[in-house]
């Protein structure tokens, strides 16, 4: 019984403790590939950008209390991540580098405020292709003999890439595809290509650029490939495989006439073609010297052994042989070279010109102008000579002076030549331009340092020929002369010039053409004047045109054209068609009178009109230029006209004057009779002139007062008019209107 009580007491105490206990929070373990939980087996690429949200810590508390999250690192390590304590979001705060740190240890913890649970986690950093290949053990230098066989290995390069996978694999290739070398893409072994050779004498060093490239991979979401380059210096080692080589070829030497025997002429230089390890060489003369020359076997200096005066040839062709000796003293290789030696005369004589009597520096000649092109000046006897020998006696000839007129042959002379001068431009040899042509003959040595020269004057006196045509100073001559000029009057003087001298330069003038009949020309002076009997009239012919010819004694001539205009003189008065004229004027319409002036030009033939006499004077106006006459503006009807001139009929007489504008002025008058009517009366008059059929009967002129029109006549009679009516029954009407009365029947 007692024992049961203790058991019950113990159970009660246990229940009390359990009721008062607070259990610790814990993380969720979501396994591989999860991005939330306790970071178990979590991995992160090394190219993840800083600031990225990479994981979320996630856990729970059994009692449901609020929880917070924490992350910490070893004090000697970097703090790569940070965590949001409330939400558990983990952020990358430091750059990752798998090649430096491929895993990160961290302590993550979860707390409910009373209890803290911590776990150690390892985050794996996975690789990205962020490393380029890197060559190791640089620099790369290889020494290769020039006779190495094609395909032989020369050197091996090695590059490493710290990335993993394809990004860490390295292949090799050459940057220059045309190189004599090749590289194994996997091993990096550099070889001499098949068919290629090395030559120390051509190229002692080769620089080969090798490229190492990785296999590519992902970086920041893109596929990238990295590469690196290095240079392999291949030094070629010389071997004995080349014959001796002469330097400074070709070889030419000169022996002058004052050279002493034993003097050095020139030196030839040869060297071993294998310049890396050259052998000793020796010189010798193979042939061609005829005992006149010798050579020093070690220096290659060639010397003359005889006096130049004793030598039989001007040019010697020697053959020098060089022998390469091995270190043991045996010949290894040989080479020969030609050497040309010329025996040279001293240049101590300049070129000299000679005439028929010896040295001469002036030559003269007379000739006609304009000789044929290509003609030789045979009057000149010139020889040129240089007493030196060989190249010293070679010189050029040229003419100095006006260019292109003559040319000299030959242009290059060796020792001596006859000088010939040939006409090149006949037109330029003109007496009228220049009566004397002066040139210089110049002889200058060609290939000598001294360039000795000499000159001779050539003076050519030109003789005139008749080679010019007389030329007028103008192609056209224009003259004006009054039409009333008397016979023998001067008109115009023409001038032509012939530049030839003597009789060839004298000019004779003449005229011809259809317009020349009234004119003459003085044969020597060129003065054109009218015939003594000529009577000029501008109204008949105002302009004359003919030709004038200037001719020399041999019939060479030129022509000019002459234009002569007659100046009108006011010698005609204006003329009316009739001295007495009759006009009919209809009220409101002018009449016109016209006079003609037969003068040829203005102002002589311009006519002005005026009324010189009219009674009364205040009835008419006249246009001074057109001759139109009209009633003054105040007169608008026949009634107004009769008020001015009562008791008169409708016919007026005017004296009209026509006056020209010439100086002195001429005038003419005419009597003009004007019959004034109105339009209706003019129409009736026109019907009368049309001769309508019917009988006519003249009527007397009774005086009557105005009355109403008769029914059978249909006419209203004005007291100032008289009307003749004819045969109204046949509808034919003839009438006349008279002033002041009317007649009818």
FENLIN-V42604 format. One record per helix or strand of 2 or more residues. SS is the DSSP state (h for helix, s for strand). FROM is the first residue (numbers start at 0). LEN is the number of residues. If there is no record, write none. Layout:
# FENLIN-V42604
ss:SS from:FROM len:LEN
ss:SS from:FROM len:LEN
This chain:
# FENLIN-V42604
ss:h from:1 len:19
ss:s from:25 len:2
ss:s from:35 len:2
ss:s from:42 len:3
ss:s from:52 len:5
ss:s from:58 len:2
ss:s from:67 len:5
ss:s from:80 len:3
ss:s from:88 len:4
ss:s from:102 len:9
ss:s from:115 len:11
ss:s from:133 len:2
ss:s from:139 len:6
ss:s from:152 len:4
ss:s from:158 len:2
ss:h from:164 len:4
ss:s from:169 len:5
ss:s from:180 len:3
ss:s from:188 len:4
ss:s from:204 len:10
ss:s from:216 len:3
ss:s from:221 len:3
ss:s from:226 len:11
ss:s from:244 len:3
ss:s from:250 len:6
ss:s from:263 len:4
ss:s from:268 len:3
ss:s from:279 len:8
ss:s from:292 len:3
ss:s from:300 len:4
ss:h from:307 len:3
ss:s from:314 len:11
ss:s from:330 len:14
ss:s from:351 len:4
ss:s from:357 len:2
ss:s from:361 len:7
ss:s from:381 len:4
ss:h from:389 len:4
ss:s from:393 len:7
ss:s from:405 len:4
ss:s from:411 len:3
ss:s from:415 len:8
ss:h from:425 len:3
ss:s from:435 len:10
ss:s from:452 len:11
ss:s from:470 len:2
ss:s from:475 len:7
ss:s from:489 len:4
ss:s from:495 len:2
ss:h from:501 len:4
ss:s from:507 len:5
ss:h from:513 len:3
ss:s from:518 len:3
ss:s from:526 len:4
ss:s from:542 len:9
ss:s from:556 len:11
ss:s from:574 len:2
ss:s from:579 len:7
ss:s from:590 len:2
ss:s from:594 len:2
ss:s from:606 len:8
ss:s from:619 len:3
ss:s from:627 len:4
ss:h from:637 len:7
ss:s from:650 len:10
ss:s from:666 len:11
ss:h from:678 len:11
ss:s from:720 len:2
ss:h from:727 len:3
ss:s from:737 len:2
